[in-house]
Amino acid sequence: KPTTMETPKVYISFDYEKNSNGQTQFVDLLKQSNIDVIIDGFTSKPAYPDNQWQNVISDKINYCNMLIVLVSKTTTQQKWVQKEVNAAVSQAVPVFGVYVGGADSTTALPLNLPRERVVNLNATDIASYIKKAMTEGKNEMVSDKTIATQASGHGADL
């Protein structure tokens, strides 16, 4: 039987203090465009001391298939965005960015988010990046394992 692709679990990293409207726009665009994702976490005010919060975030990000940074003009001033990007990179969680709130190719980016991995707030570009991210990093290893399991006959319905 054909394997259906799992619904991507996404962590949204953004400047929650200054750019909640950018997040709303992004989420609305996903809904309107029927881009099938589960938003499993996003940047929020720390609920614990910083070091504990860092662990909570790392676990959440590790559970996701990708981290999407909403790049606004203030993104690099929000320390949690950088911490989240670093947590994703260290756990092989693919990262890409989307320009929101008037940001563009001249806007400063967090470290570990290359300019060529940032797209405009455009459903087609976002959908194709989500698809691409599902084949990268830790997602690539998961899809390889599934194929190997099927090929060897283990895990088949007996």
BELFEN-V456520 format. One record per helix or strand of 3 or more residues. SS is the DSSP state (@ for helix, = for strand). FROM is the first residue (numbers start at 0). TO is the last residue. If there is no record, write none. Layout:
[[SS	FROM	TO] [SS	FROM	TO]]
This chain:
[[=	7	12] [@	19	31] [=	36	41] [@	49	62] [=	65	70] [@	74	76] [@	78	89] [=	93	98] [@	114	116] [@	122	132] [@	136	151]]
